[in-house]
Amino acid sequence: MSGVTTSFPNAATEWRLPSRGKVAMAGVIIAESAIFTIFVVAYLFYLGKSITGPTPSEVLETPIFYTICLLSSSLTIHLAAKSLVRDFTRLFLGLWLLTIALGGLFLYGTAQEWHRLIYERGLTISTNLFGTTYYSLVGLHGFHVTAGLIMLVIVALFGLGGRVGKKQSGRIEVLAMYWHFVDAVWVVVFTVVYVLGR
């Protein structure tokens, strides 16, 4: 047996701990998912239990264009993060700014919808159970989009100042994880509010 050598194909591969940033963001996403689950369940539980109107079918309009904007921003932030890994800083910055624009358009659409619901349709958070759960759920998501946009703008400002490069790609990927989470949550919210809830 002394002349036999055993080789392992992956022996040279060294196992490394995952980055602290990604682990921390995964923890945040898990906790936030639990909060969104509570709000979604509350929305579904109280759906149709309002004694007075208006009802979802009477006042809601499906925000298809703004949904496409938000979901497209997931693609642009993914491509931006990959560009930075390859040290294409100009491409990164362009895609990053496009992500901000798409997220901003989505928030504008939400604000426009709320303005219409409040001032034209008379639906406020205290009108009925639908108003309470609708503004709570959509507002919670809007808050997360706003927080994400603030972080994206800060990175953009550093990028415009020439202070974002390949060395920061790990941190950018962590922020991209958060943005993907916000987009994924919107798929659930959109389905519950604008598809199942009507």
N, C-alpha and C positions, 0 to 999 in steps of 0.2 A: 504493500500500500504506500510505501515511501516514495515511489516514483509517480504516483497519481497526484495531479494538482486539481483542485476544485476551483472553478471560477463562477462567480455570480455576475450575471449580466448588469445588474444595477448596483454593484458594489461601490462604484465610483460616485454614485449619486448620493449627495449628502442631504439628509433631512434637516429642514430648517423650520423654526417656529414661524407661524404666520405673522404678518406685521401687526403691531399693536393697534395701529390706526384702523385696519380692516376688522380686527376683532372687536374693537370698541364700537365701530359703526354698525357691525352686525348686532351687537347688544342693543344699541339705540333702536335699530330697525325692528328687532323683536319686541321691545317694549312699546314702541309706537304702534306696531301692528295690533297689539292687544288693546290699546286705546281706541284705535279705529274700529276694531271688531265690536267693541261695546257700543259705539255710536251707530254702526250699521245695524246691529241687532235692535237697538232702541228705535231706529227709523222704521225698520220692518215691523216691529211689534206694534207701534202706534199708527201704522199706515191704515187709513180708512176709518180710524176711530174718532176723527174730528166731528164734533156735533154741528159746527158751523163751517161754511166755506171760507175762502175758495179751496178747491181740491187740486191735487197735482195735475189732473187731466185738463182742468180749466185754465191754469196759469203757466205751466211749464212749457218751454220750447227747448227742443234738443240742441245743445251747443256743439254741433258736428264740427264746424270749422275750427273752433277754439280747442276742441279735443284733439283734432289732427295736429294742431300747432304744438300742444303739449307732448303728445306721443312722438312727434318728429324730433323734439328736443332731446329725447333719449338717444336717438341715433346720432345727433350732432355732438352731444357730450361724449359719447362712446368714441367717435372718430377723433374728437379733440384729444382725449386722453391717450389714444393710440399714437397720435401724431407727436405728442410730447415725448413719449417713450423713444421714438425714433429721432428726437431732437429737431423736429420740424416746428420751430417755435412760431413762425408766422402763420402757418396753417392752423396750428393749435389756437392761436389768438383769434383768427377769423372764425373758426368753428365755435369757439367759446362765446364770442360776441353774438353769433347767430343763435346759440342756445339761450342766451339772456333775452334776445329779442323775441324768440318763440315763447319763452316762459312769461315774458311781459305781456305779450298778446293774450295769452290765456288769462292772466289776471285781469286785464282790461275787459275781456269778455265776461268774466265773473262779476266784475263791478257793474258792467252794463246791464247784466241780467238782474242783479239785485236792485238797481235803480228802477228798472221797469216793474219788477214785482212789488216794490214798496210804493212807488208813486203812481203807477198806472193801474196796478191790480189790487192794491191795498193789503198785500200780504207782508206782515211784519213777524218778528220772532214771537210776539205775544198774541197774534191773531187767533191761532188755533194750534192743535197738536202737530199738524203738518208743518206749519210755519216754524214752530220751535225746533222740531227734529231736523227739518230741512236746513235752516240757517246754522244749526249746531254742526251738522255733518259736513256740509259744503264749506262752512266757515273754518272748521278745523283743517280741512284740506287746503283751503286758501292761505291759512296761516303758515302751513308747512311750505307751500310754494313760495310765499314771501320770504321766509327764513332762508330757503335755498337760494333765491335770487340775490339776497343780500350777500351771501357767501360767494356766489358766482361773480358779483360785481367787484367785491374786494380782490378776488383773484385776478380779474380783468385789469384792475387798476395797477396791481403789481406787474402783470404781464406787459401792460403798456409802458411801464417804467423799466422794462428789461430785466425784471427780477424773478421771472419764472422760466425755468429751463428743465432739462432732463432730470436733474437732481431732485426736483419737486414732483416728478411723475407719480411717485407712490402716494403722495398726499392728494394729488389731483384725482387719482383713481378712487380714493376713499370718498371724496366729495361727489364723484360720479355715482358711487353706490347709493348715496342719499337721494340724488336726483332720480335715479332709476326707481327707487322705492316710492317717491312722490308720484311718479308716473304710473306705477303699478297700482297704487292705491286709487288713483283716479279711474282706472278701468273698473274697479270694484264699485266706486261711488257712482260712476256714470251708469253702470248696469243696474244698480239698485234704485237710483233716483229716477233716471230717465227712460229705463226700459221696463223693469219689473214693477216699479212704483206707479206707473201710469195706467 
